[in-house]
Amino acid sequence: MPRTLLIMPAWNEEEVIAGTIAEVKAVLPDMDLLVVNDGSTDGTVRVAEAAGARVLSLPFNLGVGGAMRAGYTYAARFGYERAIQLDADGQHDPRNVPKVLAGLENANISIGSRFAGSGDYEVRGPRKWAMQVLSRIVSSLARTRLTDITSGFRAADRVAITQYVKHYPVEYLGDTIDSLVVAIRSGLTVTQVPVEMRPRQAGTPSNNPFKAALYLVRSMFALFVALTRRPVRRARPGAKA
């Protein structure tokens, strides 16, 4: 089996991370788990280490994009062939990890989609409209149907890991829309597999209409920024760095 790194970004998740780590280690005992502590001010590091996880701590909060870029850099440095993101709040079911990783047999990036016919996850209003418009635009770029481009449950092969080390923005939605669009424009391939999304194990998701409308505007701006970026040039096989 290819060496695989499970990357778990975490920011102030002391209430739930022990349970998430325990489940991941029970379901996926042969895969390495790296918790990237994103400048937490609570006991996340202490709890994660006590649960048996390897922890990489950032000195201050960078957001999911910064945490994941640190995780991909770790994966590249230590020679992992595949990497996959798992949320610390338990929304991503580790039993779906093999299914998302299997998508890498046909593409460089495999996205676990909440809207591909599995599970009952729903969004409404402006957030739903934004997701639908974004998915159509990015699907046309990728030349394959993608229904959930803002899903964080995604896997990368070695080529995509190298790409992410070079370009994985820390800005809002940079970890999903921007990184994906630039990867596609740089020649990487993408696929999706259906997954179920579970409720957060702690905290309350926001259903505020104003925030949903703001999400619509910000996601379109993130897409515009991504489309203006230059593709990342990759070294040809056998070429010296």
Disulfide bonds with the S-S distance in Angstrom:
none
